[in-house]
């Protein structure tokens, strides 16, 4: 945990070190937000992070989306997730799937990436294993542009949750 006061007073490098992982493997977005300090609240910090994400060009947004791991994927099984992702995925039991469930997640992950060119993103902490699987099925019927928008919306929710769990006021 880090206080908002500390984030506001520290150097850019300290700000990035403290928050660099709220965007999955994408500290460049946190770096873009550092200049907007001081923040009067966590909500103001979250909004500045969202502005940085929304203002990113499409290729940057795609890089951000592609920086996320598959849900219950190979990285999870190998223990190669970030601390945030490991906590989020384990909160709904994605680290304790049966072989059948793992195979279903693998099929859905692969189908989604084949169709859209990036991984399925969902704010896991807002869901259960069952609602995640249902969302996979629905979203596979969608188009690429709406799935880019959906991924960015979910990343925003993920980042908000991560900041609230990392920063104190």
N, C-alpha and C positions, 0 to 999 in steps of 0.2 A: 504494500500500500504506500502511496505517496500523497502528500497533501497538495491541494490546489495552490496554496501559498508557495510551497517549494517549487512546483512546476513554473509558477509565474516568475520567481526570482532567479532560477537557475540559468545556466548557459544553454544554448541551443542543443549542444551535445547531451546534456543532462536530461533535457526535455525529451529528446529522441530516445535516449536509453530507457527512460521510464515508461514511455508509451509506444515505442517502436513496434511492439508486437500486437497492438490492438487491431491493426490491419494485418492479416495473415501474410507474413513474409514480404511486407510492403512498407518499410519504415519511411520511404520517400514521401508518403502522404502525411505522416506525422511531421516530417521535416518542413513541408510546405505550410504547416499550421503554426509552427513555432513563432513566426513573425507576427502573428495575430495577438500575441500575449500583451497585456495581462487579461485573463479571463475572470469574470466576476462570479462565475458559478460553473459547476460541472456541466449544466445544460448548455451554457455558452461555449464551453470547450467542445462538447459533442457537436454542437451546431457548426463550429468552425471546422471540425474534422469532416463533417458531412459536406460542407461547401467545398473543401479541397477535393473530396471524392467526386462530387457532381461536376466540378470544373475540369476534371481530368479529361484529356482527349480520349477518343474511343479506343485507340490502341493501348493506352494506359489502363483504361477500365478493363479491357480484356486481359491484360497482364495481371491486374489485381484479382480478377475472377479466377484465372488459371493458377494463381499462387495457392489456392485452397486445395486441400486434400479431398480425395473421394471419401464419402461417408462409409465407414466400416470397410475401408479399402486396404490395400497392401501396406501402406504407411502405418495405418492403425495397427494392423496385425504385427508389424515389425517393431512397433514401439517408437516410430519416427515422427510422431505428431508434436506440434508445439504444446506447451503446457495448457494453453487455453483450449485448443482443439481436443486434447486428450480428456480434459475435464468435461467439456461440452458433450462429446460423444459418449463418454461413460455415464453421463447423467441420465441417458435414456437406454442404456444397456447395449450400445453398439459395440462395446468391447467384450460382450458376453453372448454373442450370437451362436445359434446352433449352426452346423454345417449347411443345412438347408437355407436358413436365413442369410448366412454369409453369401451363399451362391445367388440368392435372389438380389441382394444388394449389388453384388458384382455384375449381374446381368443388367440391372437398371442403370448402374453407373456407366457401364460400357455403352449401352444404347443411348443414353443421354449425351455422353461425350461424342459419340459417332454422329449423332444428329446435329448437335449445336456447336461442337468444337471446344467445349470447356466443361468443367465439372458442375454437377448439380450443387447449388448453394441454397441452404435453408438455415434459418436461425434455430438450431437444434434445441436450445433451451426453452423455446416456445412450443415444443412438440413432444409427441411420444413416438416410439418406433413405428406404431401403426399409422399415425398421421403423416409421418415422413414418407412411408411407403405409398400411401394414398396420394400425397402431393407429387411424388415421382410420376405416378401413372397419369395424373391429370396434366402435369407440365410437359410430359413427353408428347402430348397432342398439340402443343402450342407452336408458335413460330419463334425463330431465332431472336428477332428484335425484342419481342416481349419477354423472352427469357434472359436477355441481357439486362433489361429493366428490372426484372424480378430478382436476378442475382444481386444487382446493385442495391435494391431495396433491402434484401435480406442481409447483405454485408453491413449496411447502415444499422440495422437492428443488432447484429452481432457486435459491432464496434461499440454501440451504445451500452450494451450489457457489459462488455469488457471494461469500458471506462468506469462505469458505475461500480464495478468490482475492484478497480485498481486505484481510483482517486477519491480521496476524502475531501470534504469542504471545510 
